[in-house]
Amino acid sequence: MTRAQAREDAEPREEREPVGPLKFQSERWRRIRAHQGQDSYLAELTKFLKGD
């Protein structure tokens, strides 16, 4: 799903509840972690840093 598709499927801005800064930040970090988990370079780097 692309961002454009997500916007089309999402509710109009007027109907969405405003998101607080903490919820916004936690969602942002969740997305970052999800993408980092799929990156083989970062996965190897993480293993190295953890000593595995």
N, C-alpha and C positions, 0 to 999 in steps of 0.2 A: 504494500500500500504506500502510495506517495503522499506527501504533505497535501497536495492539491486534492487528492481523493479523500483524505481525512477531513479536510475542510468542507468538502461537498457533503459528506456523510454526517458531519457534526451539526449540532443544533445552531440556529442563528445566534449571533452574539447577544442579542437582547434577551434570549431565553436562558442563557447559561448563567450559573452563579459565579460571582467573582471569586477568583482563587487568591488566597492569602499568600504572602511571601514564603512562609515555611512549606506550604503544600507545593507551591511552584518549584521551590528549590529541591524538595525531595523527589518530585517527579523528574526534574532535570537530571539529578544524580542517578536515578533508576535507569533512565534512558542511556546515560553515558556508560554505566556499568554493563548494561546489556550489550552494547556495541563493542565494548572492550573485551568481553568474554568471547566474542566471535572472531576477534583479530588474533591470528596465530602468532604474530610477532609479539604482541603484548602479553599473550598467554605464556610464551617462553620466558619473557622478561620477568613476569610475575613469579614463575616457578624459580628462576634464578635468585631473585631477591628474597624469596622465602626460604631458600636453601634446599629446595627439592631437587 
